Each structure stands twice: as structure tokens, then as C-alpha cells.
Amino acid sequence: MRNKFLLPVVLLLASVTAHSEDPVAALGKQRAVASHLEWDIGEAGHPILGPIRFAHTKASIATPVGTANVYSNAYVSCEKSTGTIAIELTNQITPDDPGGLPPKRMPRLVCISPAGTSGGTVVQQVLAASWQVNDLGDALAHGFLPSALRACSAIGIVEDVVMPEGWAPGSLPIQFEISPYSRELDSIFATCGVASAYASPSPVAARSAPSQSGEGRPNSWKTARTIASGRTNVRAAPNLHSPVVAELNPGSVVLVQSTGGPWWRARSRAGAKFEGYIRGDRLVGK
């Protein structure tokens, strides 16, 4: 009998908290509490992403098709080498099917965020994503900046998969929602360097936190300049196909952090705010 009233009570408490914290986080926590999804956490070596810490849905998400179901799973990973987030989606006709259902069209990720400080209404915006589909039909998008995804209280997943021959209809729309503010996904974002939404740093930790410039510490933020020839692009992900988030004049001063590869994570030191990635050959003084 108590379970019947548990969710409304928790949501009421969450709405009270909303008045004292960021509205995106407050709405995210509310939607996370209302979600039926549960997550497991793991560590792995991914064939594309390399070392990752990831969360995956404990139980498949069932979408009815006549008298049968299609079973979907989601994986949210921190790509440790770049500090970026990856989302991988799988679909199959049984929960333990070793095969998969390929997308009829590429999935869409919809950022859901509050329209104002009250959180009473929301706005939805499709996130730019570049998908890779493997032989099983699993779809992977990676290179997302953690801060960009945490600007969403929730992320709507919209898929349209090809059904096996003889099944009706020929394709199937699948929709569900994940929240970057669930406790499990919060821990994945924390692995990628985003402050947890569930814990405040202690005064001692705050005093000992690295300074913005972070000089002298391994893999910390350092000051650099863009090269003197031409404008330098800052991209949303560490590849030449990702969107440009800022264009910097020659000799611009930026803060950079090594990813262990040819790209450097970059953010503004002054002026207009940005965060993204710059190729190492466009930087001096690292």
C-alpha cells in the first residue's frame, strides 16, 4: 500500500529542492526519479572508444509489436582518453538475441530542458550527433562534451528500426528517455570531470582544488596560444567532422588539457565562453 504513494511523495520533495538548485538539475532529478530505467555500472575496453566507464540499462526496454516485443538497450560511457561521453543503442527481438535490428534511419537525441527558472515548462532541441552502425545494427555516437549533455535535464531517444522479414510493420518507432541526473549516469559524468549533482565538495577539497590554469600538474589545464597563421577552429568533438563551436583569431590565448592524442581539450580563458577541442598543430606553448 505504501508503494502506491511513494513516487508522488518523492516527486514532491524533489520539487521543493528545485527552489534551491539549478533548474536543469532540479528537473533532471525529478525526471530521473519518475523513470522506470535502472542502470548497472562497469569498466571495459571498447573496440572504438578504448578504456571506458559505462552505465547500461539493467533490463531491456520492451516496445510491443503485435503479440511480440522489440527489446532495446542503452549504454552511456565516459571515454577516458578524451573525457567525452558516448551513447550506444542496441535493439533485438529477444533480450538475449546475439543479433540485432539495424536502424531504418539514424537515431535522434532530443535535449529536454526547462524553459525558465520555475521548471514548469520544457523546451526540446535535437542534439547534433554522428552515428556509426556496426554489423549487428548497434548505433554509436561519441565525442559529446559532458557539459553539453548536462545542459539537458533529460535526453529523449528516438529510433526507427528495420523489422525482420515477415514482421509487421516493416519498421518500428522506439522512444524512451534517459536522464543525465540519475545517480548512476551522474557517476559516469563525474568520471568525465563534471561535478556530481549529488555531492558538494568539502571546504578542504575546495581549498585544495586545482587552479584554473593548473600549471605543473599532469593532465591539468595549461595556457597556450593558437598559431599565428589563419583562424583556428574549436570543435565539439575531437575530429574534423564535428561542429565548430568557436573560431579563434591568430594568437588567441586559451586553456588546454591533453587528451593523450592529437587533439587538445580547450576552453576560453577570457571573453566569450566556449569549450571544445583543438588540434595540437594549431597550438603553441602547451
C-alpha positions as CSV (number, residue, x, y, z in Angstrom):
1,M,0.0,0.0,0.0
2,R,2.9,2.4,0.8
3,N,4.4,1.9,-2.7
4,K,1.3,3.4,-4.3
5,F,2.2,6.8,-2.7
6,L,6.0,6.6,-2.7
7,L,6.6,8.2,-6.1
8,P,4.3,11.2,-5.7
9,V,6.0,11.9,-2.3
10,V,9.5,11.7,-3.7
11,L,8.5,13.9,-6.6
12,L,7.0,16.5,-4.2
13,L,10.3,16.5,-2.2
14,A,12.2,16.9,-5.5
15,S,10.1,19.9,-6.5
16,V,10.8,21.6,-3.1
17,T,14.5,21.1,-3.8
18,A,14.1,22.7,-7.2
19,H,13.7,26.1,-5.5
20,S,17.3,25.9,-4.1
21,E,19.3,24.5,-7.0
22,D,19.9,24.9,-10.7
23,P,16.6,24.4,-12.6
24,V,18.2,22.0,-15.1
25,A,19.5,19.7,-12.4
26,A,16.3,20.0,-10.4
27,L,14.1,19.0,-13.3
28,G,16.7,16.3,-14.2
29,K,16.4,14.7,-10.7
30,Q,12.6,14.8,-10.9
31,R,12.6,13.0,-14.2
32,A,15.2,10.5,-13.0
33,V,13.0,9.6,-10.0
34,A,10.0,9.2,-12.3
35,S,11.9,7.0,-14.7
36,H,11.5,3.2,-14.7
37,L,15.0,2.6,-16.0
38,E,17.6,1.1,-13.7
39,W,21.4,1.1,-14.5
40,D,24.4,-1.1,-13.9
41,I,27.9,0.4,-13.9
42,G,31.0,-1.3,-15.4
43,E,34.5,-0.8,-16.8
44,A,35.6,-2.1,-20.1
45,G,37.9,-1.7,-23.1
46,H,35.7,-0.7,-26.1
47,P,36.9,-1.6,-29.6
48,I,36.3,2.0,-30.8
49,L,36.3,4.1,-27.6
50,G,39.2,2.4,-25.8
51,P,39.0,2.3,-21.9
52,I,35.6,3.4,-20.7
53,R,33.5,3.5,-17.6
54,F,29.9,2.9,-18.6
55,A,26.3,2.6,-17.4
56,H,23.9,0.2,-19.2
57,T,20.2,-0.5,-18.7
58,K,19.7,-3.4,-16.3
59,A,16.6,-4.6,-18.2
60,S,15.8,-4.2,-21.8
61,I,13.1,-1.6,-22.8
62,A,10.2,-3.5,-24.4
63,T,8.3,-2.0,-27.3
64,P,5.2,-4.0,-28.3
65,V,4.9,-5.2,-32.0
66,G,1.6,-7.1,-32.3
67,T,1.9,-10.0,-29.9
68,A,5.7,-9.8,-29.7
69,N,8.2,-7.2,-28.4
70,V,11.4,-5.5,-29.6
71,Y,13.9,-5.1,-26.8
72,S,16.2,-2.0,-26.6
73,N,19.2,-1.2,-24.5
74,A,21.2,1.9,-23.9
75,Y,24.8,2.4,-22.9
76,V,26.2,5.7,-21.7
77,S,30.0,5.8,-21.4
78,C,32.8,8.1,-20.4
79,E,35.6,7.7,-22.9
80,K,38.6,8.1,-20.6
81,S,41.2,9.0,-23.2
82,T,39.2,12.1,-24.3
83,G,37.0,12.9,-21.3
84,T,33.9,12.8,-23.6
85,I,30.6,10.9,-23.4
86,A,29.4,8.2,-25.8
87,I,25.8,6.8,-26.3
88,E,25.3,3.4,-27.8
89,L,21.9,1.9,-28.7
90,T,21.0,-1.7,-29.4
91,N,17.8,-3.4,-30.5
92,Q,16.9,-7.1,-30.8
93,I,13.8,-9.4,-31.0
94,T,14.6,-11.2,-27.7
95,P,16.5,-9.9,-24.7
96,D,19.4,-12.3,-25.2
97,D,19.4,-12.3,-29.1
98,P,23.0,-12.2,-30.2
99,G,21.9,-10.4,-33.4
100,G,20.3,-7.0,-33.8
101,L,17.9,-4.8,-35.7
102,P,19.6,-2.1,-37.8
103,P,18.2,1.5,-37.9
104,K,15.9,2.4,-40.8
105,R,17.1,6.0,-40.2
106,M,19.7,7.3,-37.8
107,P,18.5,7.7,-34.1
108,R,17.8,11.2,-32.8
109,L,18.8,12.6,-29.4
110,V,16.4,15.2,-28.0
111,C,17.7,17.6,-25.3
112,I,14.9,18.3,-22.8
113,S,15.5,21.3,-20.5
114,P,13.4,23.8,-18.5
115,A,12.1,26.8,-20.4
116,G,12.5,29.0,-17.3
117,T,13.7,29.1,-13.7
118,S,10.5,27.5,-12.5
119,G,10.9,24.3,-14.5
120,G,7.2,24.2,-15.2
121,T,7.5,24.0,-18.9
122,V,10.2,22.5,-21.0
123,V,11.9,23.1,-24.4
124,Q,13.2,20.3,-26.7
125,Q,16.0,20.6,-29.1
126,V,17.6,17.9,-31.3
127,L,21.3,17.3,-30.5
128,A,23.8,17.1,-33.3
129,A,25.2,13.5,-33.5
130,S,27.2,11.5,-35.9
131,W,26.3,7.8,-35.7
132,Q,28.3,4.7,-36.5
133,V,26.4,1.4,-37.1
134,N,28.1,-1.9,-36.8
135,D,27.3,-5.2,-38.5
136,L,24.7,-6.1,-35.8
137,G,22.9,-2.8,-36.3
138,D,24.1,-1.2,-33.0
139,A,24.3,2.6,-33.3
140,L,27.1,4.5,-31.6
141,A,27.6,8.3,-31.3
142,H,30.5,9.6,-29.3
143,G,32.6,12.7,-28.7
144,F,29.9,14.6,-26.7
145,L,31.1,17.2,-24.3
146,P,29.9,16.2,-20.8
147,S,28.9,19.8,-20.0
148,A,26.8,20.0,-23.2
149,L,24.8,16.9,-22.3
150,R,24.4,18.0,-18.7
151,A,22.7,21.1,-20.0
152,C,19.8,18.7,-20.7
153,S,17.6,17.6,-17.8
154,A,16.7,14.5,-19.9
155,I,17.6,13.2,-23.3
156,G,14.9,11.7,-25.4
157,I,15.9,8.7,-27.6
158,V,14.0,8.4,-30.8
159,E,14.7,5.3,-33.0
160,D,13.2,3.7,-36.1
161,V,14.5,0.2,-36.7
162,V,14.1,-2.3,-39.5
163,M,11.9,-5.3,-38.6
164,P,12.7,-8.9,-39.5
165,E,11.1,-10.2,-42.7
166,G,7.5,-11.3,-42.0
167,W,7.1,-9.0,-39.1
168,A,4.6,-6.1,-39.4
169,P,5.2,-3.2,-39.7
170,G,8.3,-3.0,-41.8
171,S,9.8,-0.5,-39.4
172,L,9.2,0.3,-35.8
173,P,9.4,3.6,-33.9
174,I,11.0,3.3,-30.5
175,Q,11.1,6.1,-27.9
176,F,12.4,6.3,-24.3
177,E,14.2,8.8,-22.1
178,I,17.4,8.9,-20.1
179,S,18.4,11.4,-17.5
180,P,22.0,12.6,-17.1
181,Y,20.9,13.4,-13.5
182,S,20.1,9.8,-12.4
183,R,22.6,8.8,-9.8
184,E,24.2,6.1,-12.0
185,L,24.6,8.4,-15.0
186,D,25.7,11.2,-12.7
187,S,28.7,9.0,-11.7
188,I,29.6,8.5,-15.4
189,F,29.6,12.2,-16.0
190,A,31.7,12.6,-12.8
191,T,34.3,10.2,-14.3
192,C,34.5,12.6,-17.3
193,G,35.2,15.5,-15.0
194,V,31.8,17.0,-14.4
195,A,30.9,17.9,-10.8
196,S,28.4,15.5,-9.2
197,A,24.9,16.8,-8.9
198,Y,24.6,14.9,-5.6
199,A,27.6,15.9,-3.6
200,S,29.1,19.3,-2.7
201,P,32.9,19.4,-2.3
202,S,34.1,19.7,1.3
203,P,35.8,23.0,2.3
204,V,39.1,21.1,2.4
205,A,38.6,19.7,-1.1
206,A,37.6,23.1,-2.4
207,R,40.7,24.7,-1.0
208,S,42.9,22.0,-2.5
209,A,41.2,22.0,-5.9
210,P,43.5,22.9,-8.9
211,S,43.6,26.5,-10.0
212,Q,42.1,27.3,-13.4
213,S,45.5,27.4,-15.1
214,G,46.6,24.2,-13.3
215,E,50.3,24.8,-14.2
216,G,52.6,22.0,-13.1
217,R,50.1,19.2,-12.7
218,P,49.8,16.2,-15.0
219,N,46.9,16.4,-17.5
220,S,45.8,19.7,-16.0
221,W,44.7,22.9,-17.7
222,K,47.6,24.9,-19.2
223,T,47.8,28.2,-21.0
224,A,48.5,28.1,-24.8
225,R,48.1,30.3,-27.9
226,T,46.7,29.5,-31.3
227,I,49.3,29.7,-34.1
228,A,49.9,32.9,-36.0
229,S,48.5,31.8,-39.4
230,G,44.8,31.8,-40.0
231,R,41.8,31.3,-37.7
232,T,41.7,28.2,-35.5
233,N,38.5,26.1,-35.2
234,V,37.3,24.8,-31.8
235,R,35.2,21.7,-32.5
236,A,32.6,20.0,-30.4
237,A,34.4,16.6,-30.5
238,P,38.0,15.6,-31.3
239,N,37.5,15.0,-35.0
240,L,37.3,17.1,-38.2
241,H,33.7,16.1,-38.8
242,S,32.2,17.6,-35.6
243,P,30.6,21.0,-35.5
244,V,32.7,24.2,-35.0
245,V,31.8,25.8,-31.6
246,A,34.1,28.8,-31.9
247,E,36.6,30.4,-34.3
248,L,39.7,31.9,-32.7
249,N,41.9,34.7,-34.1
250,P,45.6,34.0,-34.6
251,G,47.5,34.2,-31.3
252,S,44.4,33.8,-29.1
253,V,45.2,32.7,-25.5
254,V,43.2,29.6,-24.4
255,L,43.3,27.0,-21.7
256,V,44.1,23.5,-22.9
257,Q,44.3,20.0,-21.5
258,S,46.0,16.9,-23.0
259,T,43.8,14.0,-24.2
260,G,46.8,11.8,-24.9
261,G,46.2,12.1,-28.6
262,P,46.5,14.7,-31.4
263,W,43.6,16.8,-30.1
264,W,43.6,19.0,-27.0
265,R,40.6,19.8,-24.9
266,A,40.2,23.6,-24.9
267,R,38.2,26.3,-23.1
268,S,38.1,30.0,-23.0
269,R,40.5,31.9,-20.7
270,A,38.6,35.2,-21.2
271,G,36.0,36.8,-23.4
272,A,33.2,34.7,-25.0
273,K,32.8,31.3,-23.3
274,F,33.4,28.1,-25.2
275,E,34.6,24.6,-24.6
276,G,35.7,22.0,-27.2
277,Y,38.7,20.6,-28.9
278,I,41.6,22.0,-30.9
279,R,44.2,20.0,-33.0
280,G,47.6,20.1,-31.4
281,D,49.3,21.5,-34.5
282,R,47.2,24.7,-34.1
283,L,48.6,25.4,-30.7
284,V,51.9,26.7,-29.3
285,G,53.3,26.9,-25.8
286,K,51.4,23.9,-24.5
